[in-house]
Amino acid sequence: MSVGRAANAIDNPFLTLPVRRLFLSNVLPMAVVMSTSGLLNVVDGIFVGRFIGAQALAAVSLAFPVVMLLTALTTLTGGGMSSLLARRLGKGARREAGAVFAGAHGLALVLSAVVILGALTAGPGIVSFLASGNDAVAGPAKTYLLILILGAPVQFGLGLHADALRNEGRSGHIALLSVLVNLLNVAANYVAIVILDLGIAGSAIGTVVAQIVGLVLLLLARKRDPALLPLSAIWATSWLSEWRQILALGLPLSLSFIGMALVASTVLLAIGNVAADHGTYIAAYGVVTRVLGLAFLPQMAIALTTQSITGNNVGAGRMDRAGTALRLAIGCAFLWCLGVTLIGLLAGETIGALFSDKQEVIAAVGAIMRPMTALYAVTGPILVLAMHFQAMGHPLRTAALTLVKPWFLTPALVTVLNAHSGLSGLWFAFPFADATLLCVALTIVYFGRLYDESPTTMQAKERS
């Protein structure tokens, strides 16, 4: 080992801590971060359903595709930056890491402007289309979304700085700040919805205010910790730096979230075309998306932890440590998702009763959750594998594991099964898509073992 690499290993816990301890010390704080955010979404849905009503719950459910689009764009910048940042930190190349950090800020600013412009021009028409002519649902949804989209620059900045801290080994900082900010968000939403009676607009206002507070706290944490990339790194290089690589590496995961929005839009249109009382089913589907969103976030925490460990260790030429962490992460993700499957099969109606006192909504939640979660146990391991490949710099493998299901399999299956079996059949599109994606993942792993590049070759490519 060279002197430079030895010094780098001493400074970087991703390269020196035992893998199991490293994994747990990063995944547990990240799980807290992601879970509190998802729990906030669930609590907010309970506030809306219980204190405003089923129509309001349908309105925020209608907004779900656009909310996922914002998440996708946040992931585009933060996820693409993370892959590059982790590998450069792993090599001890802090100046190059700072250039990636600066370029991600410029890209986030441009995306924010595009989103706001699109919302002001095409947004109202899109919401009305998804509502299938139900103005009582579309009106509040438009107000809710406008507030969230105007706050998009704050959301993008918050995502960038949280991802950077994660890759710098400060997951504990993020966990503490996340709990604080999300508790503030719950309190703000309660005040706005229940006390001030602002309707679902109050939910959006509370979210944006909490994001502003979170971003300020993250900036202060970076300013006070000399071991982190300094804030001056943001201004030290061009904001146009590394856009091509950030986009290439962030695009597969980002497109997977856009695919989730596509799936949700397809389902909402199917409900509007088939169900006589489509407001009830839109509300029920919204409950399921919030619950499964909460279930998704801990597995995302496992995947993001894998990304950080893989990126740092591949950058340092330690594929043995990256492989050990990958196996550990896949096992943890499988156990978590298996638990979600059991809850979905056995407790759908119980969950529905938390959000609404209308029996038709409660029954619809159970009828939707059972088939949707039947093969959910495979989704977490596949996501972990995708983020491992993304951190190694393999965007095509990542794309295959993250895009095939939401962009092709699920929308096509929803359309076909809805035409053949109506509402009772379209929910089986989800387990069929999960089974097919599992076959794709196994094929990639098999052929990847035959044709994988060595760490030395990968590093030579990156240097070139």
Secondary structure, DSSP 8 states (H G I E B T S, - for coil): --HHHHHHHHH-HHHHS-HHHHHHHHHHHHHHHHHHHHHHHHHHHHHHHHHT-HHHHHHHHHTHHHHHHHHHHHHHHHHHHHHHHHHHHHTT-HHHHHHHHHHHHHHHHHHHHHHHHHHHHTHHHHHHHHTTT-HHHHHHHHHHHHHHHHTHHHHHHHHHHHHHHHHTT-HHHHHHHHHHHHHHHHHHHHIIIIIS--THHHHHHHHHHHHHHHHHHHHHHHHH-TTS--TTHHHHS-TTTTHHHHHHHHHHHHHHHHHHHHHHHHHHHHHHHH-TTHHHHHHHHHHHHHHHHHHHHHHHHHHHHHHHHHHHHHHTT-HHHHHHHHHHHHHHHHHHHHHHHHHHHH-HHHHHHHH-S-HHHHHHHHHHHHHHTTTGGGHHHHHHHHHHHHHHT-HHHHHHHHHIIIIIIHHHHHHHHHHHHTHHHHTTHHHHHHHHHHHHHHHHHHHHHHH---HHHHHHHHH-
